[in-house]
């Protein structure tokens, strides 16, 4: 039996799989992600305690960049107390089983490209618009496949734009990120009803996707995350705005077969997977 930890900037879930290939998760716990690393670690280990004797391994999707060895959190602006914490080592030591982790966007693009909506294409992307904004990129090259994180949320699209949590001004995430909604409107994104706001968000996302396609030559992008997947204005208008902004890019804008479970499915595929090389 395998456990999967989906540790996002807002929420955490823990699921069980009979095998990594089953693609049928059984959720055993869900709770808000605690801003303090030590508290969050206790919550995760507490949720795993009952099933620990049956575990063969753990896959983890995490909403931050990991260090090159895949064992620790790199510097992060959205979850500052997690910076430089050896999260993989800590969980492996406490549970006594191997833990393999990747950024949640990377996990999601693996799931959707190998088993979901992105299967027809060779170069793919999975764009999450949630607490933060980021993308996983997938490339098939003959018998080899590679996946990596692209910090799409932190490229500048407006030189006179708002300050971003990363220290720059005018980033994509300064308009689209959940933390910015709270800062600007005092409301979570799900409670913002002003159509003009969503028109602006959709426009910025369209620019970001066109830029991503130009730089990486991805052929299709999946849109997800608590904001990107659930907002009706984005779902109805984003593909058209991408076409208007970049008619020559020919990138397909779609939504994931696995919905917001894509990071969970991808993390379940990490243990023992030799077909995809994760670049960190």
RONUVO-996213 format. One record per residue: residue in three letters; z, x, y of N, C-alpha, C in turn. Coordinates in steps of 0.1 Angstrom, whole numbers, padded with zeros to 4 digits, always signed. Each point is the difference from the previous one (the first is absolute). Last residue first. Example, Ala and Ser with C-alpha at 12.3 -4.5 7.8 and 13.67 -1.06 7.14 Angstrom:
2
ser+0071+0128-0022+0000+0009+0011+0008-0008+0011
ala-0001+0003-0057+0000-0009+0012+0000+0009+0012
***
This chain:
280
unk-0114+0150+0192+0011-0002+0009-0001+0011+0011
unk-0030-0026-0042+0000+0011+0009+0011-0003+0011
unk-0011-0015-0054+0006-0004+0013+0001+0012+0009
unk-0032-0014-0044+0008+0010+0006+0004-0005+0014
unk-0014-0026-0048-0001+0001+0014+0009+0011+0005
unk-0004-0009-0046-0014-0003+0004-0001+0001+0015
unk+0039+0004-0030-0007+0012+0002-0014-0002+0006
unk+0052-0026-0008-0014-0001+0004-0006+0013+0003
unk+0047-0011-0013-0009+0003-0010-0015+0000+0003
unk+0031-0026+0032+0006+0008-0011-0011+0002-0011
unk-0013-0027+0039+0003+0015+0003+0005+0007-0013
unk-0010-0049+0006-0010+0009-0006+0003+0015+0002
unk+0027-0034+0020+0002-0001-0015-0010+0009-0007
unk-0003-0005+0047+0011+0009-0004+0003-0001-0015
unk-0033-0029+0018-0004+0015+0001+0011+0009-0004
unk+0009-0046+0002-0009+0002-0011-0004+0015+0000
unk+0026-0014+0036+0008+0000-0012-0009+0003-0012
unk-0020-0005+0043+0008+0013-0002+0008+0001-0013
unk-0025-0041+0009-0008+0012-0003+0008+0013-0001
unk+0014-0047+0011+0005+0007-0012-0008+0012-0003
unk-0009-0033+0035+0010+0010+0004+0006+0007-0012
unk-0046-0020-0011+0008-0004+0011+0010+0011+0004
unk-0035+0001-0034+0014+0000-0004+0009-0004+0012
unk-0048+0003+0005+0002-0009-0012+0015-0001-0003
unk-0016+0013+0051+0003+0005-0014+0001-0011-0010
unk-0034-0001+0044+0015-0001-0003+0003+0003-0014
unk-0042+0018+0036+0004-0010-0010+0015-0001-0001
unk-0047+0022+0027+0015-0003+0002+0004-0011-0009
unk-0042+0040+0002+0004-0014-0004+0015-0001+0002
unk-0039+0032+0025+0012+0000-0008+0004-0015-0003
unk-0038+0023+0026-0002-0008-0012+0012+0000-0009
unk-0014+0021+0045+0009+0006-0010-0001-0007-0013
unk-0024-0011+0042-0006+0010-0008+0009+0006-0011
unk+0014-0033+0034-0010-0006-0009-0007+0010-0009
unk+0045-0004+0029-0007+0011-0007-0010-0005-0009
unk+0025-0029+0029+0003+0013+0006-0008+0011-0006
unk-0005-0045-0016-0004+0001+0014+0002+0014+0006
unk+0016-0009-0044-0015+0000+0000-0005+0001+0014
unk+0046-0004-0005-0004+0013-0005-0015+0001+0000
unk+0018-0042+0010+0002+0010+0012-0003+0014-0005
unk-0002-0034-0033-0010-0002+0011+0001+0009+0011
unk+0034+0000-0033-0013+0005-0006-0011-0001+0010
unk+0043-0018+0012-0001+0015+0000-0014+0005-0005
unk+0018-0048+0004-0009+0006+0010-0002+0015-0001
unk+0028-0032-0028-0013-0007+0003-0009+0008+0009
unk+0043+0017-0014-0008-0003-0012-0013-0006+0003
unk+0031+0009+0035-0006+0012-0005-0009-0003-0012
unk+0024-0036+0018-0010+0005+0009-0007+0012-0005
unk+0037-0019-0024-0013-0007-0002-0011+0005+0010
unk+0041+0028-0023-0003-0006+0012-0014-0007+0000
unk+0022+0026-0037+0005-0013+0002-0004-0007+0013
unk-0010+0046-0015-0004-0009-0011+0003-0014+0003
unk+0010+0036+0031-0014+0000-0003-0004-0011-0010
unk+0047+0008+0011-0008-0005+0011-0014-0002-0004
unk+0029+0018-0032+0006-0013+0004-0007-0006+0012
unk-0028+0031-0033+0012+0002+0008+0005-0014+0005
unk-0053+0016-0011+0012-0006-0005+0012+0004+0009
unk-0058+0005-0011+0010-0002+0010+0012-0007-0006
unk-0044+0033-0017+0009-0011-0003+0010-0001+0011
unk-0052+0023-0002+0015+0001+0003+0007-0013-0003
unk-0050+0031-0010+0008-0012+0000+0014+0002+0003
unk-0031+0036+0000-0010-0011-0001+0007-0014+0001
unk+0011+0053+0020+0004-0010-0010-0010-0012+0001
unk+0001+0044+0025-0012-0006-0007+0005-0009-0011
unk+0026+0026+0035+0001+0002-0014-0011-0005-0009
unk+0000-0002+0049+0006+0013-0003+0000+0003-0015
unk-0016-0042+0018-0008+0011+0005+0005+0013-0004
unk+0025-0038-0011-0012+0000-0007-0009+0011+0004
unk+0040-0008+0024+0003+0005-0013-0013+0001-0009
unk-0004-0019+0043+0003+0015+0001+0003+0006-0014
unk-0005-0047+0003-0013+0007+0002+0002+0015+0001
unk+0039-0026-0004-0008+0000-0013-0014+0007+0002
unk+0028-0005+0038+0006+0009-0009-0008+0001-0013
unk-0012-0032+0032-0003+0013+0005+0005+0011-0010
unk+0012-0044-0008-0014+0001-0002-0005+0014+0004
unk+0045-0013+0009-0002+0003-0015-0015+0002-0003
unk+0011-0013+0044+0005+0014-0003-0002+0004-0014
unk-0009-0045+0012-0010+0009+0006+0004+0015-0003
unk+0029-0034-0014-0012+0000-0008-0010+0010+0005
unk+0039-0008+0026+0003+0007-0013-0012+0002-0008
unk-0004-0027+0038+0001+0014+0004+0003+0009-0013
unk-0001-0047-0005-0013+0005+0003+0000+0015+0004
unk+0041-0021-0007-0007+0002-0013-0015+0004+0002
unk+0026-0012+0038+0006+0012-0006-0007+0003-0013
unk-0012-0039+0022-0005+0012+0007+0006+0013-0006
unk+0015-0043-0015-0013+0004-0006-0006+0012+0007
unk+0052-0015-0006-0010+0001+0010-0013+0006-0005
unk+0044-0007-0024-0011-0010-0001-0011+0002+0010
unk+0043+0027-0028-0008+0001+0012-0012-0009-0001
unk+0033+0009-0034+0004-0010+0009-0008+0000+0013
unk-0004+0032-0036-0003-0013-0006+0004-0011+0009
unk+0008+0046+0011-0014-0004+0002-0003-0014-0006
unk+0049+0011+0019-0008+0005-0011-0014-0005+0002
unk+0028+0004+0044-0002-0008-0011-0007+0007-0011
unk+0008+0015+0046+0013-0004-0005+0000-0009-0012
unk-0037+0023+0026+0002-0014+0001+0014-0005-0004
unk-0014+0047+0000-0007-0006+0011+0003-0014+0002
unk+0020+0026-0035+0003+0007+0013-0007-0008+0011
unk-0007-0014-0044+0014-0002+0004+0003+0005+0013
unk-0043+0008-0017+0002-0014+0003+0014-0003+0004
unk-0010+0043-0015-0004-0002+0013+0000-0015+0004
unk+0011+0014-0044+0010+0004+0009-0004-0002+0015
unk-0031-0010-0035+0011-0010+0001+0011+0005+0010
unk-0052+0017+0006+0012+0002-0008+0011-0010+0002
unk-0044+0006+0024+0000-0008-0012+0013+0001-0008
unk-0010+0023+0043-0004-0014+0002+0003-0009-0013
unk+0009+0047+0001+0007-0005+0012-0004-0014+0004
unk-0021+0024-0036+0013-0006-0004+0007-0005+0012
unk-0041+0024+0006-0002-0013-0006+0013-0007-0003
unk+0003+0035+0040-0004+0000-0015-0003-0014-0004
unk+0014+0018+0045-0012-0007-0003-0004+0001-0014
unk+0032+0038+0016-0002-0013+0007-0013-0005-0004
unk+0039+0034-0025-0012-0001+0007-0001-0014+0008
unk+0037+0011-0029+0000+0009+0012-0013+0000+0008
unk+0014-0027-0040-0003+0014-0004+0000+0009+0012
unk+0006-0048+0003+0012+0006-0006-0002+0015-0004
unk-0028-0021+0041+0001-0003-0015+0012+0008-0005
unk-0019-0021+0051+0007+0011-0008+0001-0005-0014
unk-0039-0022+0028+0014+0000+0000+0005+0012-0008
unk-0049+0003+0023+0008-0010-0007+0015+0003+0000
unk-0042+0022+0018+0010-0005+0010+0009-0010-0008
unk-0036+0021-0023+0006+0011+0007+0011-0005+0010
unk-0019-0021-0046+0001-0004+0014+0008+0011+0007
unk-0009+0003-0046-0011-0009+0003+0000-0004+0015
unk+0021+0040-0038+0001-0006+0013-0013-0009+0003
unk+0028+0011-0047-0011+0006+0008-0001-0009+0012
unk+0032-0007-0036+0004+0009+0010-0012+0008+0005
unk+0000-0034-0036+0008-0006+0011+0002+0010+0012
unk-0021+0013-0041-0009-0008+0009+0007-0006+0012
unk+0007+0038-0037+0009-0006+0010-0008-0008+0010
unk-0008+0011-0054-0006+0002+0013+0009-0007+0011
unk+0005+0019-0055+0004-0008+0011-0007+0004+0013
unk-0019+0003-0054+0009+0007+0010+0003-0010+0012
unk-0027+0010-0053+0006-0010+0009+0009+0008+0010
unk-0043+0008-0041+0010+0005+0009+0005-0011+0009
unk-0030+0012-0049+0004-0009+0010+0011+0006+0008
unk-0042+0015-0039+0013+0002+0008+0002-0011+0010
unk-0039+0006-0029+0011-0004-0008+0013+0002+0007
unk-0038-0006+0032-0003+0003-0014+0012-0005-0009
unk+0013-0005+0043-0010+0010+0000-0003+0004-0014
unk+0028-0039+0034-0005+0003-0014-0011+0011+0002
unk+0042-0016+0034-0013+0005-0002-0003+0003-0015
unk+0036-0027+0039-0003+0003-0014-0015+0005-0001
unk+0045-0010+0038-0014+0003-0002-0002+0004-0015
unk+0038-0028+0034-0002+0008-0012-0015+0002-0002
unk+0030-0012+0047-0010-0003-0010+0000+0010-0012
unk+0032-0025+0045-0005+0012-0007-0010-0004-0010
unk+0039-0019+0039-0014-0001-0004-0005+0012-0006
unk+0052-0025+0004-0009+0010+0005-0014-0004-0004
unk+0029-0032-0009+0010+0007+0009-0008+0011+0007
unk-0036-0024-0018+0013-0005-0003+0010+0006+0010
unk-0052+0002-0022+0005-0003+0014+0013-0007-0002
unk-0036+0033-0032+0012-0009+0002+0004-0001+0014
unk-0046+0013-0031+0007+0001+0013+0011-0010+0000
unk-0034+0028-0035+0009-0011+0000+0009+0002+0013
unk-0052+0019-0021+0012+0001+0008+0009-0013-0002
unk-0045+0031-0025+0007-0012+0004+0012+0003+0008
unk-0048+0018-0028+0009+0004+0011+0007-0012+0006
unk-0028-0008-0036+0004+0014-0003+0010+0005+0010
unk-0010-0054-0017-0003+0011+0009+0005+0013-0004
unk+0007-0045-0021-0014+0003+0000-0004+0012+0008
unk+0047-0017-0006-0006+0007-0012-0015+0003+0002
unk+0037-0022+0028-0008+0011+0005-0008+0007-0011
unk+0032-0038-0005-0012-0004+0008-0009+0011+0004
unk+0032+0010-0042+0000-0012+0009-0013-0001+0008
unk+0017+0037-0031+0001-0013-0007-0002-0012+0008
unk-0005+0047+0014-0001+0001-0014+0000-0014-0007
unk+0005+0004+0047-0012+0006-0003-0002+0001-0015
unk+0040-0018+0019-0012-0009+0003-0013+0006-0004
unk+0041+0025-0007+0000-0013-0008-0013-0008+0003
unk+0007+0040+0025-0003+0003-0014-0001-0013-0008
unk+0012-0003+0044-0014+0003-0001-0004+0004-0014
unk+0046-0008+0010-0008-0012+0001-0015+0002-0002
unk+0031+0037+0002+0002-0008-0013-0009-0012+0001
unk+0000+0025+0038-0006+0008-0010+0001-0008-0013
unk+0024-0016+0036-0015-0003+0002-0008+0007-0011
unk+0047+0008+0001-0003-0014-0004-0015-0003+0002
unk+0017+0050-0010+0000-0009+0011-0005-0014-0004
unk+0021+0029-0039-0011+0001+0010+0002-0009+0011
unk+0027+0022-0048-0001-0008+0012-0013+0003+0008
unk+0030+0005-0050-0012+0004+0006-0002-0009+0012
unk+0041+0016-0038-0004-0009+0011-0013+0006+0007
unk+0031+0004-0050-0009+0005+0009-0004-0011+0011
unk+0049-0002-0023-0014-0001-0004-0009+0005+0011
unk+0049-0004+0003-0003+0008-0012-0014-0002-0005
unk+0027-0018+0039-0004-0009-0011-0003+0008-0012
unk+0014+0021+0041+0010-0011-0003-0004-0008-0012
unk-0028+0035+0016+0013+0006-0005+0009-0011-0003
unk-0041-0012+0018-0002+0005-0013+0013+0006-0006
unk-0001-0016+0045-0001-0011-0010-0002+0005-0014
unk+0002+0032+0035+0013-0007-0001-0001-0012-0010
unk-0039+0026+0009+0010+0008-0007+0013-0008-0002
unk-0033-0019+0027-0005+0000-0014+0010+0007-0008
unk+0008-0001+0047+0001-0013-0006-0004+0000-0015
unk+0016+0034+0038-0006+0002-0013+0000-0013-0009
unk-0002+0007+0057+0009-0004-0011-0008+0002-0014
unk-0017+0006+0047+0005+0012-0007+0009-0003-0012
unk-0005-0040+0033-0007+0012+0002+0006+0012-0008
unk+0016-0047+0006-0006+0004-0013-0007+0014+0001
unk+0019-0025+0037+0011+0006-0008-0005+0004-0014
unk-0031-0021+0032+0005+0014+0004+0011+0005-0009
unk-0040-0035-0001+0013+0000-0008+0007+0014+0002
unk-0041-0010+0023+0004-0013-0002+0013-0001-0007
unk-0022+0041+0010+0004-0006+0012+0006-0014-0002
unk-0003+0047-0032-0004-0013+0002+0006-0006+0012
unk-0009+0049-0032+0005-0006+0013-0006-0014+0001
unk+0002+0012-0049-0004+0009+0011+0006-0007+0013
unk+0020-0005-0051-0007-0007+0011-0003+0011+0011
unk+0002+0014-0053+0009-0004+0012-0008-0007+0010
unk-0019+0015-0042+0014-0002-0004+0008-0005+0012
unk-0048+0017-0005+0002-0014-0005+0014-0004-0002
unk-0023+0042+0017+0005+0000-0014+0002-0014-0005
unk-0012+0007+0046-0011+0004-0009+0004+0000-0015
unk+0026-0034+0032-0003+0014+0001-0011+0004-0010
unk+0001-0050+0018+0008+0009-0008-0004+0014+0002
unk-0003-0048+0031-0007+0012-0006+0010+0008-0008
unk+0008-0053+0005+0000+0012+0008-0008+0011-0007
unk+0014-0045-0018-0007-0002+0012+0001+0012+0010
unk+0000-0006-0057+0009+0002+0012-0008+0000+0013
unk+0000-0009-0058-0008-0001+0012+0009+0000+0012
unk+0006+0016-0054+0005-0004+0013-0010+0000+0010
unk+0013+0001-0058-0010+0002+0011+0005-0005+0013
unk+0024+0017-0049+0000-0008+0012-0011+0004+0009
unk+0017+0002-0057-0004+0006+0012+0000-0009+0012
unk+0017-0010-0044-0007+0012-0004-0005+0008+0013
unk+0043-0039-0011-0011+0006+0008-0007+0012-0006
unk+0040-0028-0014-0013-0003-0006-0012+0006+0007
unk+0048+0004+0014-0002+0005-0014-0013-0002-0006
unk+0009-0018+0045-0001+0015-0001-0001+0005-0014
unk+0007-0046+0021-0012+0003-0009-0001+0015-0003
unk+0035-0018+0028+0000-0008-0012-0011+0004-0010
unk+0004+0020+0044+0011+0004-0009-0001-0007-0013
unk-0028-0003+0042-0005+0006-0012+0011+0002-0011
unk+0010-0017+0044-0009-0009-0006-0006+0005-0013
unk+0029+0028+0025+0007-0012-0005-0009-0010-0007
unk-0019+0037+0022+0006+0004-0013+0009-0011-0006
unk-0020-0008+0043-0010+0002-0010+0006+0004-0014
unk+0029-0004+0037-0006-0013-0003-0010+0001-0011
unk+0018+0040+0018+0010-0007-0008-0005-0014-0005
unk-0027+0025+0030+0000+0006-0013+0010-0007-0009
unk-0001-0013+0045-0012-0004-0007+0000+0005-0015
unk+0033+0016+0029+0003-0014-0003-0012-0006-0008
unk-0005+0043+0017+0011+0000-0010+0003-0014-0005
unk-0031+0007+0037-0005+0004-0013+0010-0001-0011
unk-0004-0031+0044+0007+0012-0004-0004+0004-0015
unk-0018-0040+0021-0004+0012+0008+0007+0013-0004
unk-0012-0041-0035+0011+0004+0010-0005+0012+0008
unk-0028-0041-0024+0001+0014+0000+0011+0004+0011
unk-0001-0048-0025-0004+0007+0011+0002+0015-0001
unk-0007-0028-0045+0010+0001+0011-0006+0007+0012
unk-0006-0016-0057-0007+0000+0013+0010+0000+0011
unk-0007+0003-0059+0008+0001+0012-0009+0001+0012
unk-0017-0006-0045+0014-0001-0003+0009+0001+0012
unk-0054-0012-0018+0008+0005+0011+0015-0003-0003
unk-0045+0010-0030+0012-0009+0001+0009+0005+0010
unk-0056+0008-0009+0013+0004+0003+0010-0011-0001
unk-0049+0015-0019+0008-0013+0000+0015+0004+0004
unk-0038+0030-0012-0003-0006+0013+0007-0014+0002
unk-0004+0037-0037+0001-0014-0002-0003-0008+0013
unk+0002+0049-0008-0013-0006-0001+0001-0016+0000
unk+0038+0031-0002-0007+0001+0013-0013-0008+0001
unk+0039-0018-0032-0008+0012+0000-0007+0001+0014
unk+0033-0032-0005+0001+0005-0013-0008+0013-0003
unk+0023-0013+0048-0013-0002-0008+0003+0005-0014
unk+0030-0017+0048-0001+0007-0013-0014-0003-0006
unk+0022+0003+0054-0006-0008-0011+0000+0008-0013
unk+0020-0004+0055+0001+0008-0012-0005-0009-0011
unk-0002+0004+0059+0000-0008-0013+0001+0009-0012
unk+0008-0002+0059-0001+0008-0013+0000-0010-0011
unk-0012+0000+0058+0006-0006-0012-0002+0010-0012
unk-0012+0013+0045+0008-0012+0002+0007-0005-0012
unk-0027+0040+0000+0008+0001+0012+0008-0012+0003
unk-0012+0010-0051-0008-0001+0013+0010+0002+0011
unk-0003+0008-0055+0009+0002+0011-0008+0000+0013
unk-0003-0013-0054-0008-0001+0011+0009+0000+0013
unk+0003+0015-0055+0007-0002+0013-0010-0001+0011
unk+0001-0006-0057-0007+0003+0012+0008-0004+0012
unk+0006+0013-0057+0005-0007+0012-0010+0004+0011
unk-0005-0003-0056-0002+0008+0012+0006-0009+0012
unk+0003+0005-0059+0000-0008+0012+0000+0009+0012
***
